[in-house]
Amino acid sequence: MRSGFRVIWPNLPILLILAALLEGCIQEKPAAEDILNRMHEKYSSISSYKATIYQTEIGEGKIRETQYEVLFKKPDKARMEHVSSGTVTITNGSRIWIYNKTTGEQKLVINYSDKPTFADFFGFTLEMLKGYNASLAGEEKVGGKDCYVLSLKPPQEIVWEKTLRLEKLWVVKNEWYPARIQMKIELSEEMKEKFGFNFSNSTVIIELRDIGFNISINDAEFLPHAHGRQLNLSALSNEEVVELALNTSELEIYRGWNYTIREKRVMGNSLYIDMYFGKNDWKTAIHVSFFVKENGNISDIHIYPYVKTVIPVGVKGEEREEVLHKALSNPQVERIISGQSYYIWQISKFINAITGEEYGEYSVYLRINATNKTYVIYLHDGQINVRNTTCPGKTGWWC
């Protein structure tokens, strides 16, 4: 028995060393490129998230701290609330609103960038990292999370290198999202004056905490009337009205279409809207009516069938004489009227009833006197076509 123990104990340290080496192989640190690839895979796998962003700005002997509550829903809905001021910035993919929960002041920003917004901190970080070289610098904890620390170096051709330069990135182990990013901001006097900044050089550290991925978020969170704020119906702009409408499931399919509002009228606690949505050429349109409530809800949506927006109107004066001359000078028309007494009942041109655009199309209605023979002469793009519209046994242009 004792000799047996002599065999086992001397070899135990070797087994421990081998186990340690094996464990070291299993836990080998990933390369920086692998970490960044895992981040992109993670971002692709999520549909939404909520989080708290903590921003610390260190510069000129001062420390400024800011906190934001953010919501993000793919592909392009984001909400960011500045906690101390109550200022909320919202985008739903085509418009950006800025409003204050305390004062109720609202501002609609029409211009929209397809780049990730700061509220989508994850996507914003991936966008900023483009062109940077990364190397693994170590490991640290951020908010109780074990993280890889990446050192970042920009290439010389980065446009914003002299203004904003990323320095470090902390990525949560096995969860692969950015927990912290550190950057250096250096502003010229000209940029300070242009953008109203009161500092020149600073280090900014941004942390993403209390994050929850793939959560259910109601689309109402991405409208400025959230949290019970009542809208001033009479002050709503056409752009704001349409944006509220496009956030409904019934009307969202018309996003990107042109529109025109025919009637906008306050009726009690609602705003009545009668409008058209039309594609680029406006040759057909959708007629829509609905009510906007004070809480921003849309009710009583009515969608009517396609409306033909191209209508005929009478042509008068010099324009009429010019069109008539072209029509009667056509060889086919000359043969029809040769030796005949005829009557021009009407000359029409086609316009868009919504935009007023003229299409350069004309119709000349001609009748041979003392007969029931009628013709319509079509003029468009320099071409003339003649149609015999005679109705057997009847007088007129339509049978």
N, C-alpha and C positions, 0 to 999 in steps of 0.2 A: 504493500500500500504506500509506504513512504517513498519508495523509488518511483511510484506513479506520480506522486506530487512533484517530485524533482523534474519530471518530464514536462508537466503542464505549466508551472509558474514561470520558469525562465523564458518560455515562449509567449507569454501573455502580452508583454510590452510590444512585441513585434506585431501581434494581431491588432493591438490598439493603434499602432502607427499606420498599419495598412488600412484600418477602418477610417482613420482620420484622413488619410490620403484619398480614399475612395469618396468620403464625404466632401472633400475639397473639390474633387472632380465633378461631383454632382452639383455642387453649389457654385460652379465657376461663374464669375461675373460676366454678364453679357456685354458685348461691344456697344459703343455709343450709337452706332448705326442701327443695331438690332433694337435698342430701346426706342429710338425714333420711329422705326417701322412698327413696333408694337403700339405706339401712341396713335399712329394713323389707323391701325386696325381697330383699336378701341373706339376711336372717334367714329369710324364707319359703322360700328355695331350699335351705337346708341341712337335713340330717336328723340330723347329729351333729357333735360336735367334741371335741377334747381341747386343753388349754392349761395354761399356768402363770400364776397370778395373783400379782402382786406388790402388796402393800398397804403404803403408807408413811403413818404418822400423825405429824403434827407439831403439838405443843401443849405449852404450859407449859415451854418450853425443852428439851423432850425429843423424840427421834425414835424411833418404834417401827416396826420393819419385820417384815412377816409374808409368808410364801410359802405358796401353796396349789397343789396339783395337782388339776385338775378334769377330769371327763368328763361329757358331756351327750348324751342321746339322746332325740329327740322321740318322743312328745309330752311326757313328763314324768319321764323317768329322769335322775337326776343323782347325781354322786359328787364329794365335795370332801374332800381330805386336807390337814390342817394339817401341813406338812412337819416342823416342829421337835418337835411333841408326839406325832405319830402318830395324832392324833384324826381319825376319818373320819366324815363325815356323808353319809348315803345316803338318797335317796328314790326310790321306784319308782312314784310317782303316787298311792298311797293310804296309804302309811306312811312315816315318817321314822325311820331308825335313827341312833344316835350310838354309836360304839364306839371303843375304843383298841386299836390293833394290838399295843402292847407288853404291856399288862396283860390284854387279852382282855375287859375290862369292856364290857358292852353295855347300851343303853337303847333301848327302842322308844317312839317318840312317836306316839300314836294320832291326834291332831288333825293335819289336813293342809290347807294352803292351796293353792288353785288358782293363786295368783300365782307368777310365775317365781322360782326360788330364786337365792341368791347364786352357787351353783355354775354356773348358767346365766347367766354374767355378761353375755352379749350380750342375752338376753331381759330380764334384770334391768335393764340400762341403758335399754332401750326403754320398759320399764314406768315407770321413774323419770322419764323425759323427758316423760311425759304432762302437758300443761298448761303446759310451759315455752316461752318464746320464745327463739329462737336467732338469732344473727347471726354471719356469717363474720368472724373476728378476725385471720386470718393463716394461715401455714403453718409447720410445724416437723417435725423428725424425732423419732420415738419408736422406740427399739430398731432403728435403721437403716431404718425405714419412713417414707416421705414422708406427712405427714398434714395434713389441714385442721384448723384449730383453730376451734371454735365457742364463742362466749361465750353463756352461758345466764342467762336472767332469769326468775324465777318470778312468776306473777301473785299478787296479794295474797290470793286466796282459797285458795291451797294450804295444806292443813291442817298439813303438817310444816315450813312455811317457817321457823318459829322454832326448829326443832330440827335439821333437815337441809336444806341448801340447795345445789343443784348450781351450780357456777360455770363450769367449762370442760369441753369434750369434744373429744378428738382422734380423728379418723376417718381410717383408712388410705385413701389415694388409690387409686381404681380397684378396691379390694377391699371397701370400704364396711363395715368392722367397727370397733367401738370399740377403739382401742389404749390409750386412757387417759381417765380421768375424774377431775375434781377437785371436791371438795365441802367445804362448811363445816359442822361439827357444833357446835351450841351447846346445852348441857344445863343445865337448872335443877338446883338442889340436890336437889329432890324426885325428879327423874328419875335423878340420880346414885345416890341411895340406893335407889330402886326397882329399878334394873337392875344395881347393883353396879359402876358405872363409877368410876374414880378420876381422871377429868379432866373439865373443864367445857367448854372451847372448844378445838377442834383443826381442822386442815386435813387431809383424807384424800385421798391420791392413789392410785388403783388402776389398774394396768396389766395388759393381757392380752398375753402373749408366747408364742412357740413354738406357735402355734395351727395345728391341722390340721383342716380341715373334711371332712365327709362320709366319715368313716372307719368301718371295721367295729368295733363294740364288742359283745362278748359280754354278754348279759343277766346273767351271773353276776357281773359287776363291780358290779351294783347290789344285791348281797346282802351282809349283814354278815360272812359267813364267808370272804370273799375272802382271797387270799394264804395259803391253807392253814390258817386258823384253825379249830380244832375246836370244835364246839358242845357245850355241856353239855345233853344231851338231856333229862335229868330236870328241868332248870330252864326249859325253853322254855315260854312262855305260849301260850295258845290263839291269841292274835293273831299271834304269831310263827310258829306252825305253819301257820296258814292262809295267811299271807303267803308263806311258802316254797312252799306248794302252788300258790298262784295264779300263781306265776312260771313254772310249767310250761306247755307248750303244750297239754297235755290238759285242764288245769283252769282256765286263764286266762279261759275264757268265762263262768265263774261269778263273776267279780269284780263286786262290788256286790250279790250275793245275800246273804240271811241265812244263817247257818250254826249248827249245833250239833254238838259233838263228843260222841259216845257213849262212846268208849273211847280212852284214851291210855296206852300201856304200853310201858316200855323192855324190849326183847327183844335181849339181847346188845349189839351195837354199833349198834342201830337203835331207833327209836321207832315203834311201831305205832299208826296212827290209823284209827279207824272213825268216820265222820261223815256228816252230811247237809248239803246245800246246798238252800235253798228260797227261792222268791220271797216277796214281801211277805205274801201271804195264807197261805203254807205249806200250801195245799190239795194241792199236789203237791211232791215233793222228789226230789233226786238222792242216792242212797246211794253213798258213796265210801269206799274204804279204800286206804291206801298206807303206805310206810315212809319215815321221815326218817333219813338217814344222818348220821354225825358231821360230815361235811364240808358238810352242808346240802343235799345232793342228795336228790331224791325218787325212789323206786323202787317197782316193783310196784304201779302204780296200777290199781285196779279200779273201773270205773264201772258201776253196776247200773241197770236200767231205772227209769223214773219209779215212785215209790212213792206210793200213795194214803195220805195222812196223816190223812184224815178217817175215823174208825172209830166203830162203834156200841158203846155200853156200856149196861149195865142201869141202870134208874132205880128208886130205892127210896124208902121213907118218904113224907114229906109231898109231896115233888116228884112221886112216882108218883101219889098220890091226886089231886093238882091236874090233872096231865096227863090222867088217866083221866076225870075229871069233865068236862073240856072236850071230850074225844073223844066220850063217850057222850051229851053234850048236843047234839051236832050233829044237825040234822033228818034228814039222810040216814041217819046211823047209828041214830037212834031208829026209823026205819022198818024197818031191817034186823033189829034185835033185838026189835022189838015182838012180844010174845007168845012169844018164843023163849028157850030156856035157852042161855046162851053161856059161853064160857071165854076169859079173857084169858091168852094164853100168855106174852107178854113185852111190856115197854115199854122202848124204847131211845132214847137221845139220841146226838147226833153231836158228837164232840170231835176236836180235833187231837191226834194221838198224840204229836207232838213238843213243841208249845207248851202243851198242856192247855186251849187255848181252846175254849169251848163256842159252838156256832153257833145255839142256840135251835131246833134241828130235832129232832122226836120222831117215833117210829114206834110205833103200838100194834097188836099182832098179836091178832086176834079170830077165834074159831072158834065156829060154831053147833053145839051139842052134838047128838049122834046123827045128824050129817050130815058130809059132807066139805067143807062150805062154809067158806071162810076169807077173811078180809079184812085189809088193812093200812090203818090210818088214819094219814095224815101230817099233822103240825102244824108250821107254820112261819110266822113273822111274822103271827100272828093268823089265818092261813088254814088251812082243813082240807080235805084231799082224801081220798077213799075209793077204794081200788082192790080190785076183786074178784080174789083170787089163787087161786080154787078150781081144782084140777087135776082134770080129768075122770077118774073111776075111781080117784082116789087121795085120800089124806088128807094135807094139809100145805100149806105156803105157797109152795113152789117146785116146779114141774113138772119 
